[in-house]
Amino acid sequence: DQQVKQNSPSLSVQEGRISILNCDYTNSMFDYFLWYKKYPAEGPTFLISISSIKDKNEDGRFTVFLNKSAKHLSLHIVPSQPGDSAVYFCAASASNDYKLSFGAGTTVTVRA
Amino acid sequence: DSGVTQTPKHLITATGQRVTLRCSPRSGDLSVYWYQQSLDQGLQFLIHYYNGEERAKGNILERFSAQQFPDLHSELNLSSLELGDSALYFCASRRGGQVYTEAFFGQGTRLTVV
């Protein structure tokens, strides 16, 4: 069940510019959202999260925005660095459900 | 290091065989999740255990089963293996079943069925 959707499979951005990754969800019960970063041959690593009581959460170069009415969240990376080249997964969970649902991922390539 | 340990890292086996993947969660984490990633696709949720009990099932095949033991480690058993079962299998652990915390992933087990 694709309750979490990342419709852009890839994104290419120049070093120093902003990367914007988008994620849409369909389950209105989702109230906690996470972004993970994954390098090849490694497990996903947690990046940043946001609960539904907030509309923005910032951690260094990473900011996540949540638009509950649109069931949409985005991850902004500013400025983008070569080490940010990876696959980024959006994930969501609901307080009444034990599942942690993931999107298909967006591959980010940061060009020097 | 996420603190989640998966063994083995790589596994090559023949069709029709049975394998067991093992996951040791972070110390204190009660929840264990299993995910499958095929051919650089997304993470498909398989199953979730909380403190020894199955709590949620995803698109897990009947040929697959899992359990979580009293020491909280978990095993994913894959039987009657088919070529299409070749994938990366990830385990993740989380502090509780419903709290607003992140899950931590292991390095994965790459299963190749030949």
Backbone of each chain as ProteinMPNN parsed JSONL, in Angstrom:
{"seq_chain_A": "DQQVKQNSPSLSVQEGRISILNCDYTNSMFDYFLWYKKYPAEGPTFLISISSIKDKNEDGRFTVFLNKSAKHLSLHIVPSQPGDSAVYFCAASASNDYKLSFGAGTTVTVRA", "coords_chain_A": {"N_chain_A": [[0.843, -1.19, 0.0], [0.698, 2.089, -0.996], [1.007, 4.416, 0.895], [2.635, 6.453, 1.413], [4.203, 8.666, -0.64], [6.769, 9.4, -2.898], [7.216, 11.233, -5.464], [9.196, 12.065, -7.157], [11.772, 10.463, -8.556], [14.428, 11.159, -8.786], [16.887, 13.754, -8.26], [18.853, 16.424, -9.258], [21.307, 18.662, -8.264], [23.169, 21.692, -7.978], [26.207, 22.11, -6.223], [26.052, 23.946, -3.214], [23.619, 25.073, -3.768], [20.043, 24.997, -3.122], [18.409, 21.996, -2.143], [15.341, 20.491, -2.695], [13.143, 18.223, -1.512], [10.274, 16.294, -2.001], [7.27, 14.931, -0.523], [4.338, 13.054, -0.316], [1.385, 12.056, 1.431], [-1.258, 9.728, 2.162], [-2.719, 8.779, 4.262], [-4.652, 10.038, 6.722], [-4.31, 9.65, 9.364], [-1.669, 9.612, 9.972], [0.803, 10.966, 12.03], [3.382, 11.495, 12.599], [6.425, 12.168, 11.13], [9.25, 11.321, 9.178], [12.558, 11.7, 7.863], [14.945, 9.885, 6.084], [18.279, 9.059, 5.19], [20.17, 7.393, 2.76], [23.055, 5.669, 1.908], [24.688, 3.791, -0.712], [24.836, 0.275, -0.142], [24.593, 0.536, 2.573], [22.704, 0.809, 5.669], [19.633, 2.706, 6.059], [19.89, 5.979, 7.491], [18.767, 7.987, 10.135], [17.557, 11.268, 9.665], [15.972, 13.683, 10.124], [12.982, 14.704, 11.838], [9.412, 15.3, 12.208], [6.591, 16.202, 14.074], [2.999, 16.106, 13.94], [2.023, 18.314, 15.217], [3.527, 20.408, 14.65], [4.683, 22.696, 12.076], [7.08, 23.052, 10.997], [10.457, 22.041, 11.209], [13.787, 22.359, 12.132], [17.187, 21.542, 11.565], [20.266, 22.3, 11.587], [21.558, 22.288, 8.388], [19.309, 21.175, 7.389], [15.836, 21.276, 6.891], [12.528, 20.501, 7.633], [9.311, 20.735, 6.337], [5.857, 20.747, 7.053], [2.701, 20.322, 5.697], [-0.283, 19.904, 6.684], [-2.918, 20.056, 5.768], [-2.667, 19.708, 3.074], [-1.55, 17.272, 3.063], [1.226, 16.907, 2.789], [4.738, 16.931, 2.795], [8.002, 18.397, 2.952], [11.523, 18.349, 2.414], [14.18, 20.45, 2.927], [17.426, 21.162, 1.922], [20.041, 23.106, 2.672], [23.124, 24.794, 2.503], [23.456, 22.646, -0.354], [25.683, 19.88, -0.34], [28.446, 17.93, -1.636], [28.6, 15.517, -0.203], [25.997, 15.074, 0.401], [24.864, 13.616, -1.536], [22.854, 10.975, -2.093], [20.309, 8.498, -1.379], [17.133, 9.554, -0.423], [14.677, 8.907, 1.905], [11.298, 9.269, 2.706], [9.25, 8.889, 5.551], [6.474, 7.695, 7.516], [4.34, 7.559, 10.388], [1.634, 6.457, 12.504], [-0.073, 7.163, 15.541], [-1.858, 5.227, 16.236], [-1.098, 2.955, 15.017], [1.285, 0.493, 14.349], [3.003, 0.429, 12.263], [5.721, 1.642, 10.261], [5.776, 3.493, 7.606], [7.27, 3.735, 4.396], [8.319, 5.897, 1.71], [9.167, 5.603, -1.822], [11.625, 6.666, -2.242], [14.054, 9.211, -3.116], [16.633, 9.909, -5.261], [19.351, 11.859, -4.727], [21.643, 13.9, -6.36], [24.468, 15.739, -5.998], [26.072, 18.159, -7.725], [29.374, 19.176, -8.387]], "CA_chain_A": [[0.0, 0.0, 0.0], [1.546, 3.257, -1.136], [0.445, 5.513, 1.676], [3.646, 7.502, 1.396], [4.644, 8.728, -2.033], [7.798, 10.332, -3.327], [6.965, 11.138, -6.901], [10.4, 12.378, -7.937], [12.78, 9.44, -8.268], [15.788, 11.685, -8.735], [17.049, 15.209, -8.205], [20.232, 16.834, -9.444], [21.429, 20.043, -7.812], [24.55, 22.157, -7.931], [26.755, 22.334, -4.886], [25.795, 25.282, -2.7], [22.231, 25.467, -3.98], [19.066, 24.328, -2.27], [17.733, 20.769, -2.598], [13.994, 20.382, -2.136], [12.58, 16.896, -1.743], [8.856, 16.302, -1.668], [6.664, 13.682, -0.079], [2.9, 13.154, -0.091], [0.838, 10.893, 2.113], [-2.702, 9.611, 1.99], [-3.351, 8.381, 5.52], [-4.824, 11.223, 7.569], [-3.96, 9.297, 10.744], [-0.227, 9.804, 10.185], [1.061, 12.152, 12.84], [4.817, 11.621, 12.842], [7.051, 12.032, 9.824], [10.702, 11.233, 9.296], [13.378, 11.588, 6.662], [16.133, 9.061, 6.221], [19.27, 9.166, 4.126], [20.781, 6.077, 2.576], [24.152, 5.489, 0.968], [24.722, 2.416, -1.235], [25.371, -0.802, 0.696], [24.459, 0.854, 3.995], [21.339, 0.971, 6.111], [19.173, 4.099, 6.151], [20.192, 6.674, 8.733], [17.792, 9.007, 10.469], [18.007, 12.624, 9.366], [15.176, 14.691, 10.805], [11.584, 14.293, 11.957], [8.478, 16.343, 12.588], [5.296, 15.703, 14.497], [1.915, 16.841, 13.28], [1.664, 19.545, 15.932], [4.408, 21.46, 14.142], [4.705, 22.786, 10.622], [8.463, 23.214, 10.56], [11.497, 21.633, 12.13], [15.073, 22.688, 11.515], [18.373, 20.979, 12.2], [21.421, 22.648, 10.759], [21.247, 22.573, 6.989], [18.099, 20.444, 7.031], [14.564, 21.775, 7.403], [11.37, 19.776, 7.136], [8.066, 21.492, 6.385], [4.681, 19.89, 6.996], [1.426, 20.956, 5.355], [-1.242, 18.838, 7.004], [-4.13, 20.141, 4.945], [-2.332, 19.168, 1.753], [-0.914, 15.974, 3.286], [2.473, 17.068, 2.05], [5.895, 17.438, 3.519], [9.177, 18.588, 2.116], [12.825, 18.455, 3.063], [15.059, 21.413, 2.294], [18.827, 21.046, 2.292], [20.697, 24.344, 2.252], [23.398, 24.562, 1.096], [23.728, 21.242, -0.694], [27.099, 19.543, -0.373], [28.647, 16.655, -2.351], [28.309, 14.406, 0.696], [24.55, 14.884, 0.509], [24.441, 12.712, -2.61], [22.356, 9.75, -1.457], [18.864, 8.294, -1.551], [16.4, 10.085, 0.716], [13.374, 8.282, 2.088], [10.302, 9.865, 3.581], [8.542, 7.844, 6.288], [5.389, 8.218, 8.347], [3.693, 6.604, 11.295], [0.457, 6.956, 13.211], [-0.057, 6.738, 16.944], [-2.729, 4.069, 16.411], [-0.623, 1.918, 14.106], [2.686, 0.234, 14.651], [3.835, 0.429, 11.066], [6.48, 2.809, 9.829], [5.652, 3.354, 6.156], [8.285, 4.489, 3.66], [8.167, 6.181, 0.298], [10.064, 4.867, -2.716], [12.948, 7.272, -2.22], [14.511, 10.157, -4.139], [18.093, 9.92, -5.357], [19.883, 13.213, -4.878], [23.022, 14.007, -6.839], [24.963, 17.106, -5.863], [27.144, 18.369, -8.706], [30.394, 20.144, -7.958]], "C_chain_A": [[0.88, 1.241, 0.0], [0.915, 4.422, -0.403], [1.395, 6.695, 1.74], [4.26, 7.513, 0.002], [5.713, 9.788, -2.226], [7.804, 10.247, -4.844], [8.167, 11.481, -7.768], [11.462, 11.341, -7.623], [14.196, 9.995, -8.17], [15.77, 13.202, -8.759], [18.529, 15.502, -8.357], [20.329, 18.314, -9.101], [22.901, 20.425, -7.758], [24.962, 22.407, -6.483], [26.499, 23.781, -4.457], [24.365, 25.76, -2.862], [21.315, 24.686, -3.048], [18.543, 23.058, -2.937], [16.373, 20.73, -1.918], [13.427, 19.02, -2.526], [11.14, 16.89, -1.235], [8.318, 14.921, -1.334], [5.173, 13.936, 0.162], [2.41, 11.906, 0.624], [-0.68, 10.9, 2.003], [-3.433, 9.31, 3.3], [-3.445, 9.572, 6.461], [-4.509, 10.928, 9.04], [-2.459, 9.444, 11.007], [-0.006, 11.072, 10.985], [2.542, 12.314, 13.192], [5.517, 11.276, 11.545], [8.568, 12.121, 9.974], [11.33, 11.234, 7.917], [14.626, 10.784, 7.001], [17.004, 9.257, 4.987], [19.949, 7.814, 4.0], [21.872, 6.133, 1.504], [24.115, 4.045, 0.472], [25.377, 1.455, -0.254], [25.368, -0.451, 2.189], [22.983, 0.893, 4.357], [20.933, 2.435, 6.129], [19.548, 4.704, 7.502], [19.208, 7.815, 8.922], [18.377, 10.401, 10.245], [17.27, 13.654, 10.234], [13.734, 14.216, 10.853], [10.721, 15.497, 12.303], [7.183, 15.681, 13.025], [4.209, 16.612, 13.93], [1.491, 18.107, 14.014], [2.528, 20.717, 15.478], [4.239, 21.581, 12.631], [6.129, 22.966, 10.08], [9.398, 22.692, 11.645], [12.841, 21.773, 11.429], [16.209, 22.054, 12.304], [19.559, 21.233, 11.285], [21.001, 23.005, 9.352], [19.921, 21.959, 6.538], [16.862, 21.037, 7.704], [13.447, 20.947, 6.793], [10.136, 20.651, 7.368], [6.898, 20.514, 6.24], [3.439, 20.729, 6.705], [0.348, 19.894, 5.522], [-2.464, 18.88, 6.097], [-3.89, 19.559, 3.565], [-1.762, 17.761, 1.846], [0.411, 15.92, 2.516], [3.574, 17.513, 2.988], [7.078, 17.552, 2.571], [10.41, 18.702, 2.997], [13.675, 19.427, 2.253], [16.474, 21.206, 2.826], [19.537, 22.282, 1.739], [21.959, 24.594, 3.093], [23.689, 23.09, 0.839], [25.236, 21.029, -0.819], [27.268, 18.191, -1.087], [28.319, 15.429, -1.492], [26.825, 14.155, 0.901], [24.028, 13.955, -0.587], [24.108, 11.345, -2.011], [20.902, 9.564, -1.868], [18.185, 8.773, -0.271], [15.007, 9.453, 0.749], [12.534, 9.101, 3.059], [9.57, 8.722, 4.27], [7.485, 8.476, 7.18], [4.835, 7.135, 9.239], [2.52, 7.285, 11.976], [0.465, 6.406, 14.627], [-0.945, 5.515, 17.172], [-2.302, 2.879, 15.554], [0.856, 1.719, 14.351], [3.596, 0.322, 13.43], [4.584, 1.737, 10.891], [6.563, 2.676, 8.32], [6.621, 4.274, 5.437], [7.83, 4.772, 2.23], [9.215, 5.436, -0.502], [11.47, 5.456, -2.765], [13.197, 8.229, -3.37], [16.028, 10.156, -4.112], [18.564, 11.334, -5.643], [21.331, 13.144, -5.327], [23.421, 15.471, -6.756], [26.182, 17.256, -6.753], [28.095, 19.434, -8.206], [30.425, 21.357, -8.88]], "O_chain_A": [[1.709, 1.422, 0.892], [0.349, 5.319, -1.027], [0.994, 7.807, 2.084], [4.771, 6.499, -0.473], [5.575, 10.925, -1.773], [8.336, 9.301, -5.426], [8.164, 11.221, -8.972], [12.005, 11.341, -6.518], [15.065, 9.384, -7.549], [14.813, 13.841, -9.198], [19.363, 14.907, -7.673], [19.538, 19.124, -9.584], [23.766, 19.583, -7.522], [24.171, 22.851, -5.65], [26.701, 24.717, -5.231], [23.932, 26.707, -2.206], [21.761, 23.827, -2.287], [18.27, 23.041, -4.138], [16.271, 20.914, -0.705], [13.257, 18.711, -3.705], [10.843, 17.422, -0.165], [8.828, 13.897, -1.789], [4.804, 14.934, 0.781], [2.962, 10.821, 0.44], [-1.3, 11.94, 1.78], [-4.632, 9.562, 3.42], [-2.425, 10.063, 6.945], [-4.447, 11.843, 9.861], [-2.032, 9.404, 12.161], [-0.557, 12.125, 10.663], [2.903, 13.175, 13.993], [5.251, 10.241, 10.932], [9.091, 12.887, 10.783], [10.714, 10.822, 6.934], [15.261, 10.97, 8.039], [16.522, 9.575, 3.9], [20.265, 7.168, 4.999], [21.651, 6.573, 0.376], [23.576, 3.17, 1.15], [26.368, 1.799, 0.391], [26.073, -1.084, 2.974], [22.119, 0.994, 3.487], [21.79, 3.315, 6.206], [19.526, 4.022, 8.526], [18.863, 8.518, 7.972], [19.527, 10.675, 10.587], [17.895, 14.401, 10.986], [13.307, 13.422, 10.015], [11.226, 16.567, 12.644], [6.734, 14.712, 12.414], [4.475, 17.734, 13.499], [0.692, 18.887, 13.496], [2.299, 21.863, 15.864], [3.714, 20.675, 11.985], [6.347, 23.023, 8.87], [9.158, 22.878, 12.837], [13.007, 21.358, 10.282], [16.199, 22.028, 13.534], [19.816, 20.485, 10.342], [20.191, 23.908, 9.142], [19.471, 22.206, 5.419], [16.84, 21.268, 8.913], [13.42, 20.719, 5.583], [9.948, 21.223, 8.442], [6.936, 19.588, 5.429], [3.167, 21.718, 7.386], [0.1, 19.091, 4.622], [-2.982, 17.834, 5.704], [-4.793, 18.987, 2.956], [-1.515, 17.124, 0.823], [0.663, 15.018, 1.717], [3.369, 18.357, 3.861], [7.139, 16.891, 1.534], [10.338, 19.096, 4.161], [13.866, 19.251, 1.049], [16.685, 21.091, 4.033], [19.627, 22.484, 0.528], [21.857, 24.604, 4.32], [24.124, 22.375, 1.742], [25.962, 21.88, -1.332], [26.328, 17.397, -1.133], [27.82, 14.425, -2.0], [26.433, 13.152, 1.498], [22.864, 13.555, -0.557], [24.983, 10.655, -1.488], [20.343, 10.371, -2.61], [18.615, 8.435, 0.832], [14.271, 9.466, -0.237], [13.017, 9.558, 4.095], [9.296, 7.696, 3.647], [7.587, 9.645, 7.552], [4.856, 5.952, 8.9], [2.424, 8.511, 12.021], [0.959, 5.306, 14.872], [-0.806, 4.835, 18.189], [-3.054, 1.919, 15.389], [1.594, 2.686, 14.541], [4.82, 0.292, 13.557], [4.131, 2.797, 11.322], [7.322, 1.856, 7.803], [6.783, 5.436, 5.807], [7.074, 4.008, 1.628], [10.05, 4.725, 0.058], [12.397, 4.821, -3.269], [12.632, 8.083, -4.454], [16.638, 10.377, -3.066], [18.221, 11.927, -6.665], [22.141, 12.42, -4.748], [22.791, 16.334, -7.367], [27.192, 16.578, -6.568], [27.679, 20.462, -7.671], [31.222, 22.272, -8.669]]}, "seq_chain_B": "DSGVTQTPKHLITATGQRVTLRCSPRSGDLSVYWYQQSLDQGLQFLIHYYNGEERAKGNILERFSAQQFPDLHSELNLSSLELGDSALYFCASRRGGQVYTEAFFGQGTRLTVV", "coords_chain_B": {"N_chain_B": [[27.679, 4.043, 13.645], [24.735, 2.373, 14.15], [23.898, 0.814, 16.209], [22.279, -1.305, 15.803], [22.453, -4.621, 14.935], [22.95, -6.765, 12.246], [23.031, -10.042, 11.01], [23.701, -12.682, 8.65], [25.958, -10.524, 6.757], [26.056, -10.922, 4.059], [24.523, -13.323, 1.932], [24.355, -16.159, 0.044], [22.379, -18.361, -1.683], [20.61, -21.292, -2.829], [17.732, -21.728, -5.001], [14.7, -22.788, -3.489], [15.753, -23.324, -1.043], [16.134, -22.678, 2.553], [16.55, -19.916, 4.706], [17.861, -18.078, 7.514], [17.688, -14.924, 8.867], [19.252, -12.689, 11.065], [18.699, -10.354, 13.72], [19.851, -8.011, 15.989], [18.589, -5.768, 18.176], [19.009, -2.255, 19.148], [20.258, -1.562, 22.401], [17.807, -1.703, 24.828], [15.739, -1.101, 23.103], [12.48, -2.009, 22.22], [10.962, -2.542, 20.016], [11.03, -4.159, 16.88], [11.499, -3.962, 13.465], [11.073, -5.331, 10.207], [12.254, -4.958, 6.914], [12.107, -5.101, 3.344], [14.174, -4.513, 0.579], [14.157, -4.344, -2.761], [16.084, -4.393, -5.679], [17.025, -1.62, -5.652], [14.685, -0.361, -5.02], [11.941, 1.015, -3.095], [11.55, 0.81, 0.52], [10.038, -1.957, 1.608], [7.664, -2.72, 3.93], [7.689, -5.446, 6.091], [7.179, -6.836, 8.598], [6.377, -6.263, 12.067], [7.534, -6.438, 15.373], [6.881, -6.205, 18.828], [8.259, -6.215, 21.884], [8.341, -9.02, 21.897], [5.927, -9.761, 20.793], [3.958, -10.102, 17.85], [2.994, -7.257, 16.055], [2.258, -5.868, 13.774], [1.659, -6.519, 10.34], [2.972, -6.463, 7.103], [3.296, -6.601, 3.594], [4.034, -9.424, 3.693], [5.194, -12.516, 2.579], [3.685, -15.791, 2.693], [5.603, -17.699, 2.844], [7.504, -16.59, 4.359], [8.538, -15.95, 7.683], [8.66, -14.667, 11.026], [10.145, -14.004, 14.228], [10.378, -12.739, 17.585], [12.566, -12.932, 20.199], [12.841, -13.665, 23.797], [15.121, -12.243, 24.635], [14.979, -10.113, 23.018], [16.146, -10.124, 20.505], [15.67, -10.688, 17.0], [14.507, -12.883, 14.439], [14.287, -13.516, 10.983], [12.77, -15.715, 8.946], [13.13, -17.253, 5.871], [11.7, -19.231, 3.489], [11.574, -21.904, 1.018], [12.873, -20.613, -1.114], [12.868, -18.245, -3.791], [14.012, -16.925, -6.962], [13.214, -14.28, -7.084], [13.239, -13.457, -4.492], [15.621, -12.409, -3.924], [17.257, -9.769, -2.478], [17.815, -6.808, -0.454], [17.632, -7.076, 2.978], [16.43, -5.375, 5.654], [16.676, -4.641, 9.076], [15.151, -2.83, 11.677], [15.198, -0.974, 14.713], [13.3, 0.369, 17.424], [12.49, 2.593, 20.099], [9.971, 2.296, 21.454], [6.627, 1.032, 20.827], [4.772, 2.908, 19.992], [5.623, 5.435, 20.437], [6.869, 8.718, 19.674], [9.402, 8.45, 18.121], [12.52, 7.975, 16.37], [13.365, 5.266, 14.151], [16.067, 2.992, 14.138], [18.341, 1.713, 11.834], [19.819, -1.399, 10.833], [22.766, -2.595, 9.043], [21.915, -4.207, 7.079], [21.101, -7.295, 5.347], [22.299, -8.801, 2.545], [20.682, -10.772, 0.393], [21.138, -13.264, -1.942], [19.653, -15.228, -4.276], [20.22, -18.051, -6.12]], "CA_chain_B": [[27.134, 2.756, 14.093], [23.376, 2.603, 14.654], [23.638, -0.029, 17.359], [21.482, -2.449, 15.356], [23.358, -5.579, 14.299], [22.317, -7.779, 11.421], [23.925, -11.078, 10.49], [24.992, -12.306, 8.084], [25.91, -9.356, 5.87], [25.789, -11.439, 2.718], [24.062, -14.706, 1.927], [24.052, -16.689, -1.294], [21.773, -19.67, -1.512], [19.93, -21.788, -4.034], [16.276, -21.748, -4.966], [14.122, -23.884, -2.725], [16.367, -23.433, 0.281], [15.601, -21.897, 3.67], [17.593, -19.15, 5.394], [17.45, -17.3, 8.687], [18.385, -13.657, 9.055], [19.197, -12.352, 12.483], [18.782, -8.936, 14.049], [19.942, -7.629, 17.396], [18.219, -4.346, 18.245], [19.751, -1.405, 20.074], [19.979, -1.865, 23.8], [16.641, -1.006, 25.361], [14.658, -0.976, 22.118], [11.542, -3.122, 22.297], [10.355, -2.77, 18.704], [11.874, -4.558, 15.761], [10.823, -3.947, 12.169], [11.791, -5.93, 9.085], [11.928, -4.378, 5.62], [12.755, -5.676, 2.172], [14.444, -3.562, -0.498], [14.514, -5.065, -3.973], [16.54, -3.669, -6.872], [17.046, -0.179, -5.427], [13.342, 0.178, -4.849], [11.661, 1.508, -1.754], [11.589, -0.122, 1.637], [8.739, -2.596, 1.788], [7.479, -3.19, 5.289], [7.326, -6.86, 6.184], [6.553, -7.231, 9.862], [6.822, -5.536, 13.25], [7.397, -7.08, 16.668], [7.066, -5.345, 19.988], [8.452, -6.957, 23.129], [8.063, -10.438, 21.698], [4.634, -10.012, 20.164], [3.735, -9.535, 16.534], [2.064, -6.136, 16.173], [1.772, -5.44, 12.463], [2.181, -7.258, 9.197], [2.852, -5.809, 5.817], [3.169, -7.546, 2.473], [4.959, -10.521, 3.927], [4.746, -13.743, 1.959], [3.457, -16.895, 3.639], [6.864, -18.452, 2.951], [8.363, -15.87, 5.286], [8.023, -15.835, 9.045], [9.61, -13.995, 11.91], [9.837, -14.036, 15.647], [11.245, -11.959, 18.468], [12.852, -13.779, 21.351], [12.822, -12.95, 25.086], [16.228, -11.274, 24.755], [14.567, -9.08, 22.065], [16.651, -10.264, 19.151], [14.633, -11.173, 16.094], [14.935, -13.663, 13.285], [13.39, -13.564, 9.833], [12.966, -16.984, 8.256], [12.655, -17.243, 4.482], [11.764, -20.621, 3.038], [11.232, -22.176, -0.384], [13.347, -19.382, -1.741], [12.749, -18.046, -5.231], [14.952, -15.915, -7.454], [12.674, -12.954, -6.783], [13.46, -13.095, -3.085], [16.919, -11.732, -3.83], [16.99, -8.395, -2.036], [18.41, -6.387, 0.812], [16.67, -7.167, 4.08], [16.842, -4.498, 6.741], [16.02, -4.671, 10.371], [15.236, -1.549, 12.372], [14.644, -1.032, 16.059], [12.719, 1.617, 17.892], [12.383, 2.507, 21.552], [8.689, 1.748, 21.842], [5.767, 0.723, 19.701], [3.931, 4.002, 19.52], [6.164, 6.744, 20.801], [7.334, 9.521, 18.543], [10.854, 8.357, 18.042], [12.987, 7.422, 15.116], [13.835, 3.887, 14.105], [17.47, 2.885, 13.746], [18.48, 0.579, 10.933], [21.055, -2.142, 10.692], [23.439, -2.467, 7.751], [21.205, -5.029, 6.109], [21.608, -8.571, 4.846], [22.049, -8.939, 1.109], [20.376, -12.167, 0.043], [21.155, -13.583, -3.361], [19.141, -16.575, -4.538], [20.698, -18.446, -7.463]], "C_chain_B": [[25.768, 2.992, 14.751], [23.097, 1.829, 15.927], [22.778, -1.234, 17.034], [22.408, -3.369, 14.564], [22.573, -6.615, 13.518], [23.369, -8.767, 10.953], [23.12, -12.094, 9.696], [24.862, -11.068, 7.213], [25.559, -9.777, 4.443], [25.414, -12.909, 2.829], [23.744, -15.096, 0.497], [23.534, -18.101, -1.099], [21.005, -20.057, -2.771], [18.419, -21.716, -3.872], [15.791, -22.981, -4.207], [14.659, -24.022, -1.319], [15.675, -22.529, 1.305], [16.757, -21.175, 4.355], [16.985, -18.42, 6.588], [18.331, -16.073, 8.794], [18.184, -13.224, 10.497], [19.388, -10.863, 12.706], [18.867, -8.763, 15.559], [19.644, -6.143, 17.5], [19.152, -3.561, 19.168], [19.346, -1.758, 21.495], [18.786, -1.032, 24.276], [15.489, -0.856, 24.393], [13.779, -2.218, 22.145], [10.937, -3.492, 20.952], [11.393, -3.169, 17.685], [11.006, -4.597, 14.507], [11.705, -4.659, 11.149], [11.287, -5.303, 7.783], [12.698, -5.111, 4.525], [12.969, -4.566, 1.141], [14.95, -4.338, -1.699], [14.967, -4.091, -5.048], [16.435, -2.154, -6.724], [15.646, 0.428, -5.41], [13.168, 0.664, -3.421], [11.744, 0.419, -0.715], [10.185, -0.669, 1.864], [8.654, -3.172, 3.188], [7.029, -4.644, 5.289], [6.554, -7.162, 7.464], [7.158, -6.427, 11.01], [6.54, -6.352, 14.504], [7.653, -6.07, 17.763], [7.125, -6.229, 21.225], [7.987, -8.411, 23.001], [6.766, -10.756, 20.994], [4.575, -9.386, 18.774], [2.686, -8.44, 16.634], [1.51, -5.683, 14.816], [2.438, -6.267, 11.384], [1.982, -6.442, 7.944], [2.669, -6.845, 4.736], [4.151, -8.694, 2.609], [4.372, -11.81, 3.356], [4.545, -14.83, 3.018], [4.707, -17.74, 3.826], [7.831, -17.8, 3.944], [7.719, -15.866, 6.669], [9.079, -15.174, 9.902], [9.222, -14.253, 13.348], [10.804, -13.14, 16.4], [11.364, -12.733, 19.773], [12.859, -12.971, 22.652], [13.976, -11.965, 25.26], [16.095, -10.146, 23.733], [15.228, -9.174, 20.703], [15.563, -10.889, 18.282], [15.26, -11.961, 14.959], [13.849, -13.642, 12.218], [13.733, -14.831, 9.063], [12.33, -16.928, 6.875], [12.796, -18.661, 3.948], [11.31, -20.742, 1.587], [11.627, -20.997, -1.256], [13.222, -19.404, -3.251], [13.729, -16.96, -5.653], [14.509, -14.505, -7.072], [12.82, -12.533, -5.334], [14.812, -12.427, -2.877], [16.677, -10.257, -3.545], [17.883, -8.076, -0.851], [17.322, -6.464, 1.867], [17.22, -6.341, 5.245], [16.006, -4.753, 7.978], [16.177, -3.276, 10.975], [14.678, -1.732, 13.771], [14.228, 0.36, 16.502], [12.437, 1.461, 19.367], [11.086, 1.859, 21.999], [7.843, 1.482, 20.622], [5.04, 1.931, 19.157], [4.488, 5.38, 19.869], [6.721, 7.436, 19.572], [8.848, 9.567, 18.529], [11.257, 7.758, 16.71], [13.337, 5.954, 15.271], [15.28, 3.896, 13.607], [17.65, 1.589, 12.956], [19.837, -0.1, 11.062], [21.613, -1.958, 9.285], [22.789, -3.319, 6.673], [21.886, -6.354, 5.831], [21.268, -8.635, 3.365], [21.876, -10.417, 0.792], [20.371, -12.316, -1.462], [20.713, -15.032, -3.515], [19.515, -16.943, -5.967], [20.053, -19.763, -7.898]], "O_chain_B": [[25.652, 3.699, 15.752], [22.156, 2.151, 16.652], [22.567, -2.095, 17.888], [23.071, -2.928, 13.626], [21.661, -7.256, 14.04], [24.464, -8.378, 10.547], [21.963, -12.35, 10.031], [23.747, -10.611, 6.96], [24.855, -9.067, 3.725], [25.908, -13.636, 3.69], [22.954, -14.434, -0.177], [24.164, -18.927, -0.439], [20.786, -19.234, -3.66], [17.897, -21.652, -2.759], [16.386, -24.057, -4.275], [14.097, -24.745, -0.497], [14.781, -21.746, 0.985], [17.821, -21.758, 4.56], [15.779, -18.182, 6.657], [19.558, -16.168, 8.809], [17.103, -13.37, 11.069], [20.133, -10.198, 11.986], [18.053, -9.304, 16.306], [20.391, -5.332, 16.952], [19.976, -4.14, 19.875], [18.224, -2.198, 21.746], [18.771, 0.191, 24.137], [14.377, -0.52, 24.8], [14.277, -3.343, 22.098], [10.458, -4.61, 20.763], [12.485, -2.604, 17.625], [9.925, -5.186, 14.496], [12.932, -4.594, 11.222], [10.085, -5.139, 7.57], [13.777, -5.658, 4.75], [12.063, -3.78, 0.865], [16.035, -4.919, -1.664], [14.309, -3.081, -5.297], [15.833, -1.482, -7.561], [15.462, 1.597, -5.75], [14.121, 0.717, -2.644], [11.979, -0.748, -1.03], [9.272, 0.057, 2.258], [9.469, -4.006, 3.582], [6.101, -5.02, 4.573], [5.434, -7.672, 7.428], [8.299, -5.972, 10.935], [5.446, -6.89, 14.675], [8.517, -5.201, 17.648], [6.155, -6.907, 21.565], [7.327, -8.949, 23.89], [6.526, -11.908, 20.631], [5.077, -8.284, 18.553], [1.621, -8.644, 17.216], [0.395, -5.165, 14.745], [3.6, -6.66, 11.489], [0.944, -5.809, 7.754], [1.976, -7.845, 4.927], [4.998, -8.906, 1.741], [3.217, -12.152, 3.61], [5.151, -14.794, 4.089], [4.858, -18.418, 4.842], [8.846, -18.389, 4.317], [6.497, -15.787, 6.796], [10.255, -15.131, 9.538], [8.102, -14.671, 13.639], [11.893, -12.826, 15.921], [10.362, -13.134, 20.366], [12.879, -11.741, 22.62], [13.83, -10.96, 25.955], [16.996, -9.318, 23.599], [14.907, -8.382, 19.817], [14.649, -11.541, 18.787], [16.406, -11.724, 14.576], [12.658, -13.737, 12.514], [14.856, -14.993, 8.588], [11.153, -16.6, 6.727], [13.89, -19.225, 3.954], [10.742, -19.814, 1.012], [10.826, -20.464, -2.025], [13.435, -20.428, -3.901], [14.213, -16.181, -4.831], [15.337, -13.645, -6.773], [12.554, -11.383, -4.987], [15.112, -11.939, -1.788], [15.97, -9.582, -4.293], [18.595, -8.929, -0.323], [16.215, -5.967, 1.662], [18.32, -6.583, 5.743], [14.81, -5.037, 7.917], [17.208, -2.627, 10.803], [13.787, -2.553, 13.988], [14.733, 1.374, 16.021], [12.177, 0.358, 19.849], [11.103, 0.96, 22.84], [8.296, 1.686, 19.496], [4.72, 1.973, 17.969], [3.838, 6.39, 19.598], [7.007, 6.8, 18.557], [9.476, 10.569, 18.872], [10.459, 7.125, 16.019], [13.574, 5.466, 16.376], [15.655, 4.708, 12.762], [17.179, 0.524, 13.354], [20.851, 0.532, 11.357], [21.028, -1.269, 8.45], [23.084, -3.164, 5.488], [23.087, -6.514, 6.05], [20.104, -8.536, 2.977], [22.813, -11.207, 0.911], [19.683, -11.582, -2.17], [21.322, -15.944, -2.956], [19.17, -16.232, -6.911], [20.328, -20.253, -8.993]]}, "name": "protein", "num_of_chains": 2, "seq": "DQQVKQNSPSLSVQEGRISILNCDYTNSMFDYFLWYKKYPAEGPTFLISISSIKDKNEDGRFTVFLNKSAKHLSLHIVPSQPGDSAVYFCAASASNDYKLSFGAGTTVTVRADSGVTQTPKHLITATGQRVTLRCSPRSGDLSVYWYQQSLDQGLQFLIHYYNGEERAKGNILERFSAQQFPDLHSELNLSSLELGDSALYFCASRRGGQVYTEAFFGQGTRLTVV"}
